[in-house]
């Protein structure tokens, strides 16, 4: 049986979050939820996450999983907040430990910062199968954007994170630490090996010239034929040359530094300092 899927869009970060439900049991999974953060004021808020809470409570759903596709670099995850409000287990790919190692060093994290993924309730391995009520889903490692990206595959649906965008927008950047264009190409081929009518649920959408509406879904067939970066039989070498060239021109995401520090800790702030205040660090590089 196929799940039901409800999409929620946060326009500030161009992020889609999802509530995935087993209709027979009303068990639900929440995928890639957003916690609002204003970098100018340092203020956290829960407007986006509250829409998910309201939907779950009004629909009488029982949250079993809160799933992130990777350690996001463009928004803060609301996974822990939702776990506290609604219950459920926080899940992410087991290669999150690689991300914690790299960024733990980059931000000179506190001495007791765990780099073993223990901030999460479950670390999914490649090919692992799990259940949502009476439904089964499986996990595919789809690295390249980051080393720890995964795709959650249900009957008829796949939640692909940042790996793919709408066909008219293309593919994920690969210039973050541990990213790799050649690995991303291989991951995309795994996704495009799913049945052609599989609905791909995207983590983000942006508006390329000529389009005025945001979209959360496409299909394997549409991506195979029309994706502007990899569709129509683009070769691996051609993709790598294009992707690496394009990435050199991209600016850093607006919320990169706070997002990574928060998300690598399992959607938690760095420990408060002696004055009781939490701080995000900004590494300074001199040219």
C-alpha positions in Angstrom: 0.0 0.0 0.0 1.2 3.5 -0.8 1.5 6.2 1.9 -0.3 9.5 1.8 2.0 12.5 1.6 1.4 16.1 2.6 3.9 18.8 1.7 4.6 21.9 3.7 6.7 24.8 2.1 8.9 27.2 4.0 9.5 30.0 1.6 12.2 31.6 3.7 14.5 28.7 3.1 12.8 27.3 0.0 12.4 24.0 1.9 9.7 21.3 1.6 8.9 19.2 4.7 6.6 16.2 4.5 4.2 14.3 6.7 4.1 10.7 5.4 1.2 8.6 6.7 0.2 4.9 6.7 -3.6 5.3 6.1 -4.4 2.0 7.8 -2.7 2.8 11.2 -2.4 6.6 11.1 1.3 6.2 11.9 3.3 9.1 10.5 6.8 10.1 9.6 7.9 13.7 9.3 10.7 14.3 6.7 13.1 17.3 6.7 11.3 19.7 9.1 12.4 23.3 9.4 13.1 25.3 12.6 13.0 29.1 11.8 16.1 31.1 12.5 16.8 34.8 12.0 20.6 35.2 11.7 20.4 39.0 12.2 18.8 38.8 15.6 19.8 35.2 16.6 16.2 34.4 17.2 14.8 30.9 16.9 11.1 30.3 16.3 8.8 27.4 15.5 6.3 28.9 13.0 7.1 26.4 10.2 7.3 23.4 12.6 4.0 24.4 14.2 2.2 23.8 10.9 3.4 20.2 11.1 2.3 19.9 14.7 -1.2 21.3 13.9 -1.6 18.9 11.0 -0.5 15.9 13.0 -2.8 16.8 15.9 -5.8 17.7 13.8 -5.5 14.5 11.8 -5.1 12.3 14.8 -1.7 10.9 13.6 0.9 9.1 15.7 4.4 10.1 14.9 6.7 7.2 14.6 9.7 8.7 12.8 11.2 12.2 12.3 13.6 11.8 9.4 16.3 14.0 8.0 17.8 13.2 4.6 21.2 14.7 5.6 22.9 17.4 7.8 21.3 20.4 6.1 23.4 23.4 5.3 20.6 25.8 4.4 18.1 25.5 7.3 18.0 24.3 10.9 16.2 21.1 11.5 13.1 21.0 13.7 13.5 17.3 14.4 14.2 17.6 18.1 11.5 20.1 18.7 9.0 17.9 17.0 10.2 14.9 18.9 9.6 16.8 22.1 6.1 17.9 21.0 4.9 14.8 19.2 7.1 11.8 20.1 8.8 9.6 17.5 12.4 8.6 16.8 14.9 10.8 15.0 16.6 9.1 12.1 19.4 10.0 9.7 22.0 8.2 7.6 24.8 6.4 9.4 27.5 8.3 7.6 26.5 11.4 9.6 29.6 10.5 11.7 31.8 11.7 8.7 30.1 15.0 8.7 30.5 15.3 12.5 34.2 14.6 12.2 34.8 17.2 9.5 32.6 20.0 11.0 33.5 19.1 14.6 37.1 20.0 13.6 36.1 23.0 11.5 34.2 24.6 14.3 36.5 23.4 17.1 33.6 21.8 18.8 33.5 21.3 22.5 35.6 18.4 23.9 32.6 16.2 24.7 30.9 16.7 21.3 30.0 13.1 20.3 31.1 12.2 16.7 29.4 8.8 16.7 25.9 9.9 15.7 24.5 9.2 19.2 22.5 12.5 19.2 20.1 10.7 16.9 17.8 7.8 17.8 18.6 5.7 14.7 21.3 5.7 12.1 20.2 4.1 8.8 22.6 1.9 6.8 22.5 1.6 3.0 19.7 -0.9 2.0 18.2 -1.0 5.5 14.5 -1.6 5.7 12.2 -0.2 8.4 8.5 0.1 9.0 6.0 3.0 9.3 2.9 1.4 10.8 2.1 -1.4 8.3 4.2 0.1 5.5 7.8 -0.7 4.7 10.4 1.7 3.5 14.0 1.3 2.6 17.1 3.6 2.7 19.5 4.2 -0.2 22.8 6.0 0.5 22.9 8.8 -2.1 26.0 10.8 -1.2 27.7 13.5 -3.3 26.0 16.6 -2.1 27.3 15.6 1.4 28.9 12.2 2.4 25.8 11.3 4.5 22.9 12.0 2.1 20.2 9.3 2.0 17.0 8.7 0.2 13.9 7.2 1.9 12.0 5.0 -0.6 8.4 4.1 0.1 6.0 2.3 -2.3 5.6 4.9 -5.1 7.5 7.7 -3.4 11.1 8.6 -2.7 12.3 11.5 -0.5 15.6 12.5 -2.2 16.7 15.5 -0.1 18.9 17.9 -2.0 20.3 15.3 -4.5 17.8 16.3 -7.3 15.7 19.4 -7.9 12.9 19.9 -10.4 14.0 19.0 -13.9 14.2 22.7 -14.9 16.6 23.4 -12.0 18.9 20.5 -12.0 21.0 18.9 -9.2 22.7 19.6 -5.9 25.9 21.5 -5.4 29.0 19.4 -4.4 31.4 21.9 -3.0 30.7 21.4 0.7 33.3 19.4 2.6 33.0 15.8 1.6 31.0 16.6 -1.5 31.9 15.0 -4.8 30.4 15.5 -8.3 31.4 12.0 -9.5 29.8 10.4 -6.5 26.7 12.5 -6.9 26.3 11.3 -10.5 26.4 7.7 -9.3 23.8 8.5 -6.6 21.5 10.1 -9.1 21.7 7.0 -11.3 20.6 4.9 -8.3 17.6 7.2 -7.9 16.8 7.1 -11.6 16.9 3.3 -11.5 13.7 3.4 -9.5 10.5 2.6 -11.4 9.8 5.5 -13.8 6.5 6.5 -12.2 8.1 6.8 -8.7 7.2 10.3 -7.3 10.4 12.1 -6.2 9.7 14.4 -3.2 12.2 17.2 -3.2 13.6 19.0 -0.3 13.8 22.3 -2.1 12.5 24.2 -5.1 13.6 27.5 -6.6 12.1 29.5 -9.4 14.1 29.4 -12.6 13.3 32.0 -15.2 9.9 31.2 -16.8 8.3 29.5 -13.8 6.1 31.3 -11.2 5.0 28.4 -8.9 7.0 26.2 -6.5 6.7 22.4 -7.0 7.5 19.7 -4.5 7.2 16.6 -6.7 8.4 15.2 -10.0 9.0 11.6 -11.2 11.9 9.4 -12.1 10.7 9.5 -15.8 10.6 13.3 -15.9 14.1 13.5 -14.4 15.5 10.9 -16.7 14.3 12.7 -19.8 14.3 16.4 -18.9 16.7 17.2 -16.0 18.8 20.1 -17.3 22.0 18.7 -15.7 21.7 14.9 -16.0 18.7 14.1 -18.2 18.7 12.7 -21.7 21.8 10.6 -21.3 24.4 13.2 -20.0 27.7 11.3 -19.4 29.4 11.2 -16.1 32.4 13.1 -17.3 30.3 15.9 -18.9 28.3 16.1 -15.7 31.4 16.4 -13.5 32.9 19.1 -15.6 29.6 21.1 -15.6 28.9 20.6 -11.9 32.4 21.5 -10.7 32.5 24.6 -12.9 29.0 25.7 -11.7 29.9 25.2 -8.0 32.8 27.5 -8.2 30.4 30.3 -9.0 27.9 29.7 -6.2 27.7 31.8 -3.0 27.5 30.1 0.4 24.0 29.5 1.7 22.7 32.2 3.9 22.3 29.9 6.9 25.3 27.7 6.3 27.3 28.3 9.5 24.4 28.1 12.0 22.7 25.2 10.2 25.7 22.9 10.2 26.6 23.6 13.8 23.0 23.0 14.9 22.2 20.0 12.7 25.4 18.0 13.3 24.4 18.0 17.0 21.1 16.4 16.3 19.1 19.6 16.0 20.5 21.1 19.2 22.3 24.3 20.0 26.0 24.3 21.1 26.3 24.1 24.9 25.5 27.4 26.7 28.6 29.3 27.9 29.2 30.6 31.4 26.7 33.4 31.0 24.0 30.9 30.1 23.9 32.0 26.4 24.3 29.8 23.4 26.5 30.9 20.5 27.2 29.9 17.0 30.8 30.3 15.8 31.9 32.1 12.6 35.4 30.9 11.5 37.4 33.9 10.2 39.8 33.4 7.3 42.2 36.1 6.3 43.3 36.5 2.7 
